[in-house]
Amino acid sequence: MKNKASKNLSNQQVDYVKRSQAEMQRRFVDLQFQRSELEKQLKIVNEILFSLGKEMEEHFSYKQLYK
């Protein structure tokens, strides 16, 4: 009976470890996806900022020419 109880406890521990590993894997994949989405958004923001900077430079140069 004692052997059966210890085997049952061991199986529970193995199940717990497997569930924990599966949850960590799920979180890892989720975080990778979120990072990918944030990188896409950051790329768009950088492109907009670059464009805005060029536009500001052109506007400043234009104002300097016609002062």
Gaussian input, Z-matrix of N, CA and C with variables (Angstrom, degrees):
# hf/3-21g

backbone

0 1
 N
 C     1     B1
 C     2     B2     1     A1
 N     3     B3     2     A2     1     D1
 C     4     B4     3     A3     2     D2
 C     5     B5     4     A4     3     D3
 N     6     B6     5     A5     4     D4
 C     7     B7     6     A6     5     D5
 C     8     B8     7     A7     6     D6
 N     9     B9     8     A8     7     D7
 C    10    B10     9     A9     8     D8
 C    11    B11    10    A10     9     D9
 N    12    B12    11    A11    10    D10
 C    13    B13    12    A12    11    D11
 C    14    B14    13    A13    12    D12
 N    15    B15    14    A14    13    D13
 C    16    B16    15    A15    14    D14
 C    17    B17    16    A16    15    D15
 N    18    B18    17    A17    16    D16
 C    19    B19    18    A18    17    D17
 C    20    B20    19    A19    18    D18
 N    21    B21    20    A20    19    D19
 C    22    B22    21    A21    20    D20
 C    23    B23    22    A22    21    D21
 N    24    B24    23    A23    22    D22
 C    25    B25    24    A24    23    D23
 C    26    B26    25    A25    24    D24
 N    27    B27    26    A26    25    D25
 C    28    B28    27    A27    26    D26
 C    29    B29    28    A28    27    D27
 N    30    B30    29    A29    28    D28
 C    31    B31    30    A30    29    D29
 C    32    B32    31    A31    30    D30
 N    33    B33    32    A32    31    D31
 C    34    B34    33    A33    32    D32
 C    35    B35    34    A34    33    D33
 N    36    B36    35    A35    34    D34
 C    37    B37    36    A36    35    D35
 C    38    B38    37    A37    36    D36
 N    39    B39    38    A38    37    D37
 C    40    B40    39    A39    38    D38
 C    41    B41    40    A40    39    D39
 N    42    B42    41    A41    40    D40
 C    43    B43    42    A42    41    D41
 C    44    B44    43    A43    42    D42
 N    45    B45    44    A44    43    D43
 C    46    B46    45    A45    44    D44
 C    47    B47    46    A46    45    D45
 N    48    B48    47    A47    46    D46
 C    49    B49    48    A48    47    D47
 C    50    B50    49    A49    48    D48
 N    51    B51    50    A50    49    D49
 C    52    B52    51    A51    50    D50
 C    53    B53    52    A52    51    D51
 N    54    B54    53    A53    52    D52
 C    55    B55    54    A54    53    D53
 C    56    B56    55    A55    54    D54
 N    57    B57    56    A56    55    D55
 C    58    B58    57    A57    56    D56
 C    59    B59    58    A58    57    D57
 N    60    B60    59    A59    58    D58
 C    61    B61    60    A60    59    D59
 C    62    B62    61    A61    60    D60
 N    63    B63    62    A62    61    D61
 C    64    B64    63    A63    62    D62
 C    65    B65    64    A64    63    D63
 N    66    B66    65    A65    64    D64
 C    67    B67    66    A66    65    D65
 C    68    B68    67    A67    66    D66
 N    69    B69    68    A68    67    D67
 C    70    B70    69    A69    68    D68
 C    71    B71    70    A70    69    D69
 N    72    B72    71    A71    70    D70
 C    73    B73    72    A72    71    D71
 C    74    B74    73    A73    72    D72
 N    75    B75    74    A74    73    D73
 C    76    B76    75    A75    74    D74
 C    77    B77    76    A76    75    D75
 N    78    B78    77    A77    76    D76
 C    79    B79    78    A78    77    D77
 C    80    B80    79    A79    78    D78
 N    81    B81    80    A80    79    D79
 C    82    B82    81    A81    80    D80
 C    83    B83    82    A82    81    D81
 N    84    B84    83    A83    82    D82
 C    85    B85    84    A84    83    D83
 C    86    B86    85    A85    84    D84
 N    87    B87    86    A86    85    D85
 C    88    B88    87    A87    86    D86
 C    89    B89    88    A88    87    D87
 N    90    B90    89    A89    88    D88
 C    91    B91    90    A90    89    D89
 C    92    B92    91    A91    90    D90
 N    93    B93    92    A92    91    D91
 C    94    B94    93    A93    92    D92
 C    95    B95    94    A94    93    D93
 N    96    B96    95    A95    94    D94
 C    97    B97    96    A96    95    D95
 C    98    B98    97    A97    96    D96
 N    99    B99    98    A98    97    D97
 C   100   B100    99    A99    98    D98
 C   101   B101   100   A100    99    D99
 N   102   B102   101   A101   100   D100
 C   103   B103   102   A102   101   D101
 C   104   B104   103   A103   102   D102
 N   105   B105   104   A104   103   D103
 C   106   B106   105   A105   104   D104
 C   107   B107   106   A106   105   D105
 N   108   B108   107   A107   106   D106
 C   109   B109   108   A108   107   D107
 C   110   B110   109   A109   108   D108
 N   111   B111   110   A110   109   D109
 C   112   B112   111   A111   110   D110
 C   113   B113   112   A112   111   D111
 N   114   B114   113   A113   112   D112
 C   115   B115   114   A114   113   D113
 C   116   B116   115   A115   114   D114
 N   117   B117   116   A116   115   D115
 C   118   B118   117   A117   116   D116
 C   119   B119   118   A118   117   D117
 N   120   B120   119   A119   118   D118
 C   121   B121   120   A120   119   D119
 C   122   B122   121   A121   120   D120
 N   123   B123   122   A122   121   D121
 C   124   B124   123   A123   122   D122
 C   125   B125   124   A124   123   D123
 N   126   B126   125   A125   124   D124
 C   127   B127   126   A126   125   D125
 C   128   B128   127   A127   126   D126
 N   129   B129   128   A128   127   D127
 C   130   B130   129   A129   128   D128
 C   131   B131   130   A130   129   D129
 N   132   B132   131   A131   130   D130
 C   133   B133   132   A132   131   D131
 C   134   B134   133   A133   132   D132
 N   135   B135   134   A134   133   D133
 C   136   B136   135   A135   134   D134
 C   137   B137   136   A136   135   D135
 N   138   B138   137   A137   136   D136
 C   139   B139   138   A138   137   D137
 C   140   B140   139   A139   138   D138
 N   141   B141   140   A140   139   D139
 C   142   B142   141   A141   140   D140
 C   143   B143   142   A142   141   D141
 N   144   B144   143   A143   142   D142
 C   145   B145   144   A144   143   D143
 C   146   B146   145   A145   144   D144
 N   147   B147   146   A146   145   D145
 C   148   B148   147   A147   146   D146
 C   149   B149   148   A148   147   D147
 N   150   B150   149   A149   148   D148
 C   151   B151   150   A150   149   D149
 C   152   B152   151   A151   150   D150
 N   153   B153   152   A152   151   D151
 C   154   B154   153   A153   152   D152
 C   155   B155   154   A154   153   D153
 N   156   B156   155   A155   154   D154
 C   157   B157   156   A156   155   D155
 C   158   B158   157   A157   156   D156
 N   159   B159   158   A158   157   D157
 C   160   B160   159   A159   158   D158
 C   161   B161   160   A160   159   D159
 N   162   B162   161   A161   160   D160
 C   163   B163   162   A162   161   D161
 C   164   B164   163   A163   162   D162
 N   165   B165   164   A164   163   D163
 C   166   B166   165   A165   164   D164
 C   167   B167   166   A166   165   D165
 N   168   B168   167   A167   166   D166
 C   169   B169   168   A168   167   D167
 C   170   B170   169   A169   168   D168
 N   171   B171   170   A170   169   D169
 C   172   B172   171   A171   170   D170
 C   173   B173   172   A172   171   D171
 N   174   B174   173   A173   172   D172
 C   175   B175   174   A174   173   D173
 C   176   B176   175   A175   174   D174
 N   177   B177   176   A176   175   D175
 C   178   B178   177   A177   176   D176
 C   179   B179   178   A178   177   D177
 N   180   B180   179   A179   178   D178
 C   181   B181   180   A180   179   D179
 C   182   B182   181   A181   180   D180
 N   183   B183   182   A182   181   D181
 C   184   B184   183   A183   182   D182
 C   185   B185   184   A184   183   D183
 N   186   B186   185   A185   184   D184
 C   187   B187   186   A186   185   D185
 C   188   B188   187   A187   186   D186
 N   189   B189   188   A188   187   D187
 C   190   B190   189   A189   188   D188
 C   191   B191   190   A190   189   D189
 N   192   B192   191   A191   190   D190
 C   193   B193   192   A192   191   D191
 C   194   B194   193   A193   192   D192
 N   195   B195   194   A194   193   D193
 C   196   B196   195   A195   194   D194
 C   197   B197   196   A196   195   D195
 N   198   B198   197   A197   196   D196
 C   199   B199   198   A198   197   D197
 C   200   B200   199   A199   198   D198

   B1=1.4579
   B2=1.5221
   B3=1.3514
   B4=1.4655
   B5=1.5256
   B6=1.3282
   B7=1.4651
   B8=1.5212
   B9=1.3283
   B10=1.4677
   B11=1.5290
   B12=1.3261
   B13=1.4644
   B14=1.5290
   B15=1.3368
   B16=1.4652
   B17=1.5271
   B18=1.3379
   B19=1.4589
   B20=1.5220
   B21=1.3222
   B22=1.4586
   B23=1.5265
   B24=1.3370
   B25=1.4537
   B26=1.5246
   B27=1.3090
   B28=1.4589
   B29=1.5229
   B30=1.3144
   B31=1.4692
   B32=1.5261
   B33=1.3332
   B34=1.4607
   B35=1.5274
   B36=1.3255
   B37=1.4676
   B38=1.5258
   B39=1.3203
   B40=1.4678
   B41=1.5278
   B42=1.3305
   B43=1.4651
   B44=1.5261
   B45=1.3376
   B46=1.4573
   B47=1.5274
   B48=1.3145
   B49=1.4671
   B50=1.5255
   B51=1.3109
   B52=1.4697
   B53=1.5262
   B54=1.3425
   B55=1.4667
   B56=1.5208
   B57=1.3264
   B58=1.4762
   B59=1.5210
   B60=1.3094
   B61=1.4644
   B62=1.5258
   B63=1.3099
   B64=1.4721
   B65=1.5284
   B66=1.3385
   B67=1.4639
   B68=1.5263
   B69=1.3218
   B70=1.4671
   B71=1.5228
   B72=1.3233
   B73=1.4536
   B74=1.5210
   B75=1.3399
   B76=1.4603
   B77=1.5210
   B78=1.3170
   B79=1.4673
   B80=1.5248
   B81=1.3278
   B82=1.4628
   B83=1.5274
   B84=1.3246
   B85=1.4728
   B86=1.5205
   B87=1.3306
   B88=1.4594
   B89=1.5262
   B90=1.3181
   B91=1.4686
   B92=1.5289
   B93=1.3138
   B94=1.4637
   B95=1.5237
   B96=1.3300
   B97=1.4611
   B98=1.5279
   B99=1.3346
   B100=1.4648
   B101=1.5275
   B102=1.3394
   B103=1.4654
   B104=1.5224
   B105=1.3132
   B106=1.4560
   B107=1.5301
   B108=1.3257
   B109=1.4626
   B110=1.5278
   B111=1.3232
   B112=1.4617
   B113=1.5248
   B114=1.3293
   B115=1.4680
   B116=1.5268
   B117=1.3351
   B118=1.4682
   B119=1.5251
   B120=1.3396
   B121=1.4622
   B122=1.5205
   B123=1.3294
   B124=1.4608
   B125=1.5226
   B126=1.3163
   B127=1.4562
   B128=1.5309
   B129=1.3222
   B130=1.4680
   B131=1.5234
   B132=1.3315
   B133=1.4628
   B134=1.5277
   B135=1.3238
   B136=1.4634
   B137=1.5245
   B138=1.3246
   B139=1.4628
   B140=1.5259
   B141=1.3207
   B142=1.4635
   B143=1.5230
   B144=1.3353
   B145=1.4675
   B146=1.5267
   B147=1.3275
   B148=1.4571
   B149=1.5261
   B150=1.3261
   B151=1.4624
   B152=1.5261
   B153=1.3164
   B154=1.4594
   B155=1.5297
   B156=1.3220
   B157=1.4673
   B158=1.5175
   B159=1.3274
   B160=1.4717
   B161=1.5214
   B162=1.3187
   B163=1.4543
   B164=1.5330
   B165=1.3141
   B166=1.4647
   B167=1.5315
   B168=1.3397
   B169=1.4705
   B170=1.5234
   B171=1.3295
   B172=1.4642
   B173=1.5315
   B174=1.3151
   B175=1.4585
   B176=1.5289
   B177=1.3234
   B178=1.4577
   B179=1.5265
   B180=1.3284
   B181=1.4666
   B182=1.5232
   B183=1.3200
   B184=1.4462
   B185=1.5287
   B186=1.3230
   B187=1.4571
   B188=1.5331
   B189=1.3523
   B190=1.4514
   B191=1.5352
   B192=1.3345
   B193=1.4598
   B194=1.5305
   B195=1.3162
   B196=1.4547
   B197=1.5463
   B198=1.3063
   B199=1.4666
   B200=1.4884
   A1=111.01
   A2=115.15
   A3=119.67
   A4=110.63
   A5=116.80
   A6=122.09
   A7=110.53
   A8=116.11
   A9=120.96
   A10=110.72
   A11=116.89
   A12=121.55
   A13=110.22
   A14=117.06
   A15=119.54
   A16=110.99
   A17=116.49
   A18=119.71
   A19=110.41
   A20=116.95
   A21=122.27
   A22=110.16
   A23=117.15
   A24=122.31
   A25=109.57
   A26=117.04
   A27=121.94
   A28=110.80
   A29=117.86
   A30=122.11
   A31=110.44
   A32=117.17
   A33=120.76
   A34=110.39
   A35=115.77
   A36=119.95
   A37=110.78
   A38=116.22
   A39=120.89
   A40=109.69
   A41=116.58
   A42=120.36
   A43=110.74
   A44=116.24
   A45=120.60
   A46=110.58
   A47=116.76
   A48=121.20
   A49=110.03
   A50=117.08
   A51=120.71
   A52=111.29
   A53=116.87
   A54=120.32
   A55=110.99
   A56=115.90
   A57=120.10
   A58=111.04
   A59=116.17
   A60=120.14
   A61=111.12
   A62=116.66
   A63=120.42
   A64=109.92
   A65=117.62
   A66=120.87
   A67=110.75
   A68=117.16
   A69=120.12
   A70=110.76
   A71=117.02
   A72=121.44
   A73=110.69
   A74=116.08
   A75=120.87
   A76=110.85
   A77=116.58
   A78=120.78
   A79=111.05
   A80=116.50
   A81=121.65
   A82=110.36
   A83=116.36
   A84=121.18
   A85=110.00
   A86=116.87
   A87=120.76
   A88=110.65
   A89=117.10
   A90=120.70
   A91=111.65
   A92=117.33
   A93=120.08
   A94=110.42
   A95=116.48
   A96=120.91
   A97=110.32
   A98=116.13
   A99=119.69
   A100=111.04
   A101=116.63
   A102=120.18
   A103=110.58
   A104=116.43
   A105=121.00
   A106=110.68
   A107=116.61
   A108=120.78
   A109=110.86
   A110=117.18
   A111=120.43
   A112=111.62
   A113=116.47
   A114=119.72
   A115=110.91
   A116=116.66
   A117=119.98
   A118=110.44
   A119=115.73
   A120=119.77
   A121=111.57
   A122=116.38
   A123=120.59
   A124=111.17
   A125=117.07
   A126=120.86
   A127=110.31
   A128=116.24
   A129=120.52
   A130=110.23
   A131=117.27
   A132=121.17
   A133=110.38
   A134=117.24
   A135=120.79
   A136=111.24
   A137=116.99
   A138=120.27
   A139=110.92
   A140=116.71
   A141=120.62
   A142=110.21
   A143=116.82
   A144=120.07
   A145=111.33
   A146=117.05
   A147=121.10
   A148=110.00
   A149=115.81
   A150=121.00
   A151=110.87
   A152=116.34
   A153=120.54
   A154=110.96
   A155=116.42
   A156=120.25
   A157=111.85
   A158=116.64
   A159=120.24
   A160=110.49
   A161=116.27
   A162=120.71
   A163=110.61
   A164=117.09
   A165=121.31
   A166=110.74
   A167=116.05
   A168=119.75
   A169=111.06
   A170=116.46
   A171=120.59
   A172=110.81
   A173=116.04
   A174=120.30
   A175=110.20
   A176=117.18
   A177=121.26
   A178=110.40
   A179=117.17
   A180=121.16
   A181=110.66
   A182=117.98
   A183=123.82
   A184=109.81
   A185=116.88
   A186=120.74
   A187=110.56
   A188=116.66
   A189=120.12
   A190=111.39
   A191=116.66
   A192=121.17
   A193=112.07
   A194=116.42
   A195=119.58
   A196=112.54
   A197=116.45
   A198=120.04
   A199=111.16
   D1=-39.98
   D2=-179.74
   D3=-63.30
   D4=-39.83
   D5=179.97
   D6=-63.02
   D7=-40.01
   D8=179.98
   D9=-66.05
   D10=-40.35
   D11=-179.96
   D12=-66.49
   D13=-42.52
   D14=179.97
   D15=-68.78
   D16=-33.79
   D17=176.69
   D18=-67.64
   D19=-38.78
   D20=177.49
   D21=-62.93
   D22=-44.02
   D23=178.77
   D24=-63.47
   D25=-42.36
   D26=179.13
   D27=-61.94
   D28=-42.80
   D29=177.75
   D30=-63.00
   D31=-38.94
   D32=178.18
   D33=-64.09
   D34=-40.22
   D35=179.48
   D36=-65.57
   D37=-41.86
   D38=178.50
   D39=-63.88
   D40=-43.01
   D41=178.03
   D42=-61.96
   D43=-42.12
   D44=179.62
   D45=-61.93
   D46=-44.52
   D47=179.78
   D48=-63.24
   D49=-43.06
   D50=179.33
   D51=-63.41
   D52=-43.34
   D53=178.25
   D54=-63.99
   D55=-41.12
   D56=178.77
   D57=-62.78
   D58=-43.82
   D59=179.16
   D60=-65.22
   D61=-40.36
   D62=178.99
   D63=-64.46
   D64=-40.06
   D65=179.05
   D66=-66.98
   D67=-41.37
   D68=177.39
   D69=-62.45
   D70=-40.56
   D71=178.61
   D72=-63.76
   D73=-42.42
   D74=178.85
   D75=-62.32
   D76=-44.30
   D77=178.94
   D78=-64.47
   D79=-40.02
   D80=179.30
   D81=-60.21
   D82=-47.75
   D83=-179.92
   D84=-64.19
   D85=-41.04
   D86=178.86
   D87=-62.37
   D88=-44.05
   D89=179.02
   D90=-65.60
   D91=-37.42
   D92=176.62
   D93=-62.00
   D94=-42.42
   D95=178.74
   D96=-63.29
   D97=-45.65
   D98=179.07
   D99=-60.88
   D100=-42.07
   D101=178.53
   D102=-60.95
   D103=-42.55
   D104=179.79
   D105=-61.15
   D106=-44.03
   D107=178.98
   D108=-64.42
   D109=-42.07
   D110=178.87
   D111=-65.23
   D112=-37.63
   D113=177.54
   D114=-63.74
   D115=-39.27
   D116=176.91
   D117=-62.48
   D118=-45.75
   D119=179.24
   D120=-62.72
   D121=-41.38
   D122=179.29
   D123=-63.46
   D124=-38.76
   D125=177.76
   D126=-61.32
   D127=-43.42
   D128=178.80
   D129=-63.25
   D130=-45.01
   D131=179.63
   D132=-61.28
   D133=-42.86
   D134=178.82
   D135=-62.27
   D136=-41.75
   D137=178.41
   D138=-63.04
   D139=-41.91
   D140=179.65
   D141=-65.66
   D142=-43.98
   D143=178.86
   D144=-62.04
   D145=-41.50
   D146=178.58
   D147=-61.96
   D148=-44.98
   D149=179.27
   D150=-63.00
   D151=-43.85
   D152=178.98
   D153=-63.39
   D154=-40.18
   D155=177.55
   D156=-61.42
   D157=-43.24
   D158=177.68
   D159=-63.42
   D160=-42.44
   D161=-179.99
   D162=-62.61
   D163=-41.52
   D164=179.04
   D165=-64.49
   D166=-41.24
   D167=177.85
   D168=-62.38
   D169=-44.52
   D170=179.45
   D171=-62.80
   D172=-41.66
   D173=179.28
   D174=-64.15
   D175=-43.92
   D176=179.36
   D177=-63.51
   D178=-43.80
   D179=178.75
   D180=-62.66
   D181=-41.34
   D182=179.26
   D183=-61.70
   D184=-44.86
   D185=-179.10
   D186=-65.40
   D187=-35.62
   D188=179.61
   D189=-67.20
   D190=-36.22
   D191=-178.53
   D192=-67.93
   D193=-36.15
   D194=-172.28
   D195=-108.45
   D196=29.52
   D197=175.41
   D198=-83.03

